[in-house]
Amino acid sequence: MTEYLNTIIKTRLFDNIDKKEIPNILNNFKSQKKLYEKGNIIIDMGDKVEAIYLILNGKIEISKEYDDTRKNIVNILESGEIFAEAMALSTNKISQITAISLSKSEILKINIKDIFDNNLEKNKNIFIFLRNLCSSLVSCSLFFLFGGIMMLCLIRSGLKRLRKI
């Protein structure tokens, strides 16, 4: 993953996190590098989305299809950009978009579950990552929902510690 470190640190997700710590964080998140050929579907409409996708290289088209076979291209994303973060954090994880590789692309897939399964109390960089993730979300309502999820995780973590005592 170190060959993509310069691309990874350009994303807002890793603002204010020491460059040396990023490989450890990605390892803790059990992130996976995936290769997609031109025309491969990364996310299809109707898929359950439980990950954030970071483009390491290549181009990705984000589009919305309608019942009458019309297609609306929402965005073309390139190296260093992220997508699917809002869906991955929402309560309705069913994709309303399609993400297609426009060229040979490498994507870093970070599962949301793996982020929250980490011991948040011991690693301040995970908190910074989560804050950066929140700031990348456009919808204010998702921001508040995510804040609530973080609080529940902290409470759960605290309860686990209390049970051990």
N, C-alpha and C positions, 0 to 999 in steps of 0.2 A: 504494500500500500504506500510505501514511502516514495515511490516514483510519482505518485499523484498528490503528494503533500502540498505542493505549491498551488494546485487547483483547489484542493480541499480548503485550504486556509483562506481562499478568496470568498468563500460563501459566508453569509451572515451567521450561519449556525456556529461557527468557530471564532467569532469576534471575541477578543479579550481572553482567549485561552492560549496558554503557552504552546508554541509550535511543537515542542518536544513531547507534550502530553497528548496530542491528538492521536497518534497511533495507539496509545494505551486506551483512550476513550473508545475508539473504533473497535478495538479488540474486546473491550468490556461489553459493547453493544452487540457483539457477534455480527458485525456488518459483513455483507457479502458483496463481492465484486461480480457483476453479471455482464456477459457479452451478448449484444444483440446485433444481428445483421440488418442491413437495410430492408425495411418493410416489416420487420418483426413487431408484433404487438407486445407492448410492455404491460399496459393496463387496458382492459377492454371494458366497454360499457356493461355494467351489471356485475363486474368483479367485486369481490370484497377486498378493500384496501386497508392493510394494516402495517404499512411501511412508508417511510419517507425515501424518496429517490433523489440521489445527487448525481448529476452528470459529470463523469470524469473526462470523457471526450465523446465527440459526436454531436448530432443534432436530433432533437425530439420534437415531434409535432403533437400538440395537445388540441384535440378537436371534440366537438359535440355533434352527435348525429341525431336527426329527428326522424319521426315515424315515416315521413314521406320520402325517405332516403336523401334528404338534404344534409349536407355536412358543413359545419361552421368551424373554421380553424380559429381557435381561441388564442394560441400562442405558438411560437417556434422558440425552443429553448436550446441553449448551447452549454458548453463546458463551464462548470462552476455554478450552474443554476440548479435549484431544487424544484421538485413538484410532488404533488399528492399529499403534502403535509396537512392541509385542511381536512381532507377526507380521512386520513389516518387518525386524526385526533377527534373527529366528530363521532356522534353516537350512531349516525347512519353511515356506515362504512361502505355502502354500495356505490360504486363509481358511476357518475353521470357523464364521464368523459372517456375518451380513448387516447392513449399515448402510444405513438408509433415511432419507431426509429427511422429517421430519414437517411441515415448513413450508418456505417459500422460504428457502433457506440458501446462504451463501457459505462456502466451505471453502478453506483454504490447503493445498495439497498440496506436501510437501517430499520429494523422492525421496532415498532413502538413498544411492544411488550418487553423487549430486551432492554429498552431504555429504563422502564419503570422497575424491572427486576433487579437493577443494580442497587447497591446500598447507597442511597442518596445522601445519607447523613455524613458519610466518610469522604465523599469526593465532591469538593466545591465546583470542580469543572463540569460535572454533570448538571448542577444547578445553573451554571452559566450557559451551558448548551441549551437547556430547557428555556431559559429566559430568551435566548437568541431565537429559538424556534417560535416562541410566542410572538416576538416582535416581527417575525416574517409573515405572520398570518394577517390577512387583510381584514377579516371579519372580527369586529369587536366582541360579538357574542361568543365566538369560538375561543377568544382570549379568556373570557370569564369562565367558560366551561373548563378550559385547560387549567386555570388557576384552581378550580374546585377539585379537579383530578389530582393535581399536585398535593393539595391539602390532604385528600383521602390517602394518598400514598404515604405521606409523612406520618399520618395518624396510624396507618397500618404498620409502618415500620416501628413506631414507638410502642405499639401494643405488643409486637413480637418481642421487643427488648424487655418489656415488663413481664411477659410470660416466662422469660428465661430467669428472672430474678427470684 
